[in-house]
Amino acid sequence: MNFSDLQVFHCVAQVGGITRAAERLHRVPSSVTTRVQQLEEDLGVELFLRDGRRIAITPAGQVLLGYAERILALAEEAREALQDAAPRGRLRLGTMESTAATRLPRPLAEYHLRYPQVMLELSTGPTRQLLAQVLGGDLDAALVADPTQDKRLESASAFTEELVLVAEAGHRRIRSAKDLSRPTALAFGSGCTYRHRLEEWFAAGGVDPDRIVELTSYHAILSCAVAGMGIALLPRVLLEIFPERDRLSVHAMPASLRKTKTLLVWRKGTRSAKVVALADLLVAGK
């Protein structure tokens, strides 16, 4: 099994096509096709199903993809270790939107100053999506909410957040979901840890939300709360950067649901100098 063939196979699987893989690898499509075919002949299995110009990865290809991601990650880690211990190269970091808006500006500015040879790529998403991207090799590390039990991951504690309920100004005190004037939830899509925590809170109060309005940003969520469209659960620190803070009422969560940890996670066995440097900086800044 040729290492270069694995790189080509991995790229084709990631981008979903020969032509796009050829563009990314700076090769001609025929060369990419030949390398994939050679790998299939070597292994004695079909890695892709072909229908004209369309291809789809086979079950055997999915198995190989997992191994390829681990092998390529280890090769990159070895390359960095042999060069020197200084962080360098591309760091693909995922984060929750709330963390990007409130917690990361200062530590990332410090990171850039300390490690100018690292090219940082930042993307946002809900916790479930970020974990899948780390495990799939699309991200080197991610900042997610709450500890994960997945043994394929390693982590370092980064921040502790206090979660609060917000509603329109003048809403009566909210102790449980039964106190709501309108049992409508404002939240991100499924996969968001804070949404899951809000659903737990509704269930504890014996109330089913009549509607969950899914939004794509905290500014949209907070604006809808100001308008009286429903309630939301979010880190208190977000209120510090919201200009319409005085048009909201803020309500405490029960102690069992109030605190949440934000963790920096990476796939086990892929820890690089870039990730270690970021983890150390986040821990030191707590």
N, C-alpha and C positions, 0 to 999 in steps of 0.2 A: 504494500500500500504506500503510494507516493505522497509525501507531505503536500507538495504543490497541487496534486489532484484533490486532496481534501480541501484545500483552500478554495479551489474552483467550485467543487461540489457545494461547499458551505455558502458561497456567494450566490450560486444559482438558486439554492433553496431559500435564501433570505429574500432575494428580490423577485423570485417567482418567474424567471424567464431567462433564456439564453442571451438574447440581445441586450437586455438591461445588465446582466452579469458581465458581458463582454465590455460594455461601456465602463462599468465600474473598475474592471480589472485591466483596462487598456489593452484588450486583446481583440482579435477578430472573432466573430461568432463561431466560425468553423473550428477554430482552435479550442474554444470552450466546449463545443459539442464533442470533439475528439477526446478531450481529457475526461469528460464525464463517461463516455463510452468505454474508455480504457479502464476506468475505475470499476464500472459495472462488470466488465469481463474479468477483471482481477478478483472481484468478490463473488462472482457467479450469481448475482441478483440484479433485478431491475430497481433502480433508484428513483426513476421518474416515469410516469405514464405520459405518453405523447399523443396529442390530438392536433395535428397540423402544427401551428406555431404555439399552441397552448401546451403547457406541461403542468403536471401535478405530482407532488412527492408521494411515493408509495409507502406502505407501512415499514418495509425494510429501510427505505430512505430516512424515515423518521427516527428509527433506531440509530442509524449511522450518524444522523445529524447531532444527536445528543453527545455521542463520543467525539465528533469533530469539533464541537464547541469547546469541550473540555481540553482536547489536545491543542487547539489553537490558542486558547487562553493560557495554558501552561507554557507554550512556546513563547508567547509574548512576555509572560512573567520571567522566564529564564533569560530572555534577551535583555530585559531591564536590569536583572540582577547581575548579569555579566558586564554590562556597560558601567554602571556605578549605582550607588544607592540614592542618587538624587532623582526626585520625581521629574518625569519628562514625558512627552507624547500627549496623546488625546485622552481626556477623562470624560466619559459619558455619564453624567450625573442626572438622575431623576429625582423629583421632589414633589410633594403635595403643594398645591397652589398657595395655601395659607403659609406654609413654611418659606416658600420662595419670597413671598411679599413681606414677611415680618422678621424672619430670623436669619436669612442668608446674606443680605447685602453686606454687612460688616465682615463676617468671616470669609466670604468669597473675595472681597476686596483685599483682605490680608493675604489670602491664598495666592492671588495674582502677584502681589508684591514679593512674596517669598519664593514662589516657584514660577518664574516667567517662562520656563520652557514647557509648561503644561498648557495645552490648548483645551479649555473647558467648554463642553457642550451641555447645555441645561435644557431639560424638558420637564413638563409637569403632567400630573395625572393622579387618579385615585390610587390608594394603597394596593388594591388587588392587581391592578394593571401594572404598577411599578414592580411588584414582586415577580410577576410573570416575565417582565422584560429583563430583570436581573437574572432569573433562572434560564431564560432563553438566550442570554448572551448579548442582548441588544443594549444593555446598560452595564457599566462597570460597577456602579453602586447606586443606591437610592435612599432617600429619607422617607420613611413610612411611619404610620401610627401603630402603636401597640406592639408588644413582643410577638414574634412569629415562632411557631413550634416546628417549622420546616428544618430538618437536620441538614439540608443541603445549603443552608445559609449561615453566615457568621454576622455578628452585629456589634455595634458600639452605641452606647446611649448618648444622645445628642442634646435633646431638650425635654423639658416637662411642661405641658400645657394645662391650663385650667379651662375647662369647657363650660360655656354658659348658654342659656336659652335667651333668644332675643325675640321681641315682638314689638308692635307699634307702641309709641309713647302713650301712656295713660291706661294700658292694659292692666287689669287687676293682677294682684300678686299670683304668680304661678308656682304652686307647690307640687302639683301632679297634673297629668293630662286632663283630669276632670275639671280643672280650673280654666281650661281654654274656652274663649268665646267662639273660636272657630278652629276645629281640630284639623287644620291643614298644615302639612310639613313642607318646608322649602329646603331642598337638598340637592346634592350632586346625584349622578346616576348610581346604580348598584355597583358595589365594589369600593365605595367610600366608607372608611372606618367610622367617620363621624355620623354618617347617615345610619349605619348599623346601630350605633350607640343611641341615636334618637329613636329608632324603631324599638329598641329595648325599653327605653323610657316610656313610650306609649303603651307597650305591652304591660309594663309594671303597673301602670295606672288603669289597666282594664279598658283602654280606649283604642279603637282602630281609627287611624287618620282617615278622614273622608276623601282625602286627596293628597298625593305627594307630587308637588310641582318640581320637576327636575330642571335645574339651571346649570350653567357652565362656568360661572365665576362667582366669587364671594361678593363682589360689588353688586351683581345682579340679585343675589340672595338677600343682601342687606337692604337694597332698594325696595324689593318686594315686601320685606318685613316692615319697612317704614310705611308702605302703602296699606298695611293691614291685611295683606293677602295670606298670611300664615306665620308660623314660627320657624326658627332655625336654630341649629346647634352648631357652635363654632368656637374656636379659641378666643379667649377674652382679648388677647393681644391684638387681634384684628380690629377691634373697636378703636384702637389708638390711631389708626390711619384712615378711619372712615369719617368724612367731613360732616355727615348728617347724624352723628352720634347722639345729639340731644333730641332727636326725633324717634329714638328707640327706648324701650324699657328692657332692662337686663335682669334675668332671674337665675338664681343659683340652681345647679343640678344636685341631686342626692349625692352623698359622699362616695357611694360605690361607683358612680358614673362620672364624677367630676374631673378626675385627673387622668391624663393620658401621656404616655411617653412617645417621643419621636426618636426613632432609631436610624442610624446609618447601617444599611445592610449590603452585603456583597456575597457572591457565590463562594462557597467553601472551596479552598484550594486555588482561588484566583486573586488573593490579596496582593496588590502591587504597591510600590512605593508611593504612587499617586494617591491611592485610597488611604493608606496608612497615614500619610501626611494630613489629609483632610480630617480623618478621624481624630488624630491627635489635636488638631487645631480646634475642632468642635468641642472635644472634651475639656480642653484647657480654658475655653471661653465660657463654660457653664457657670 
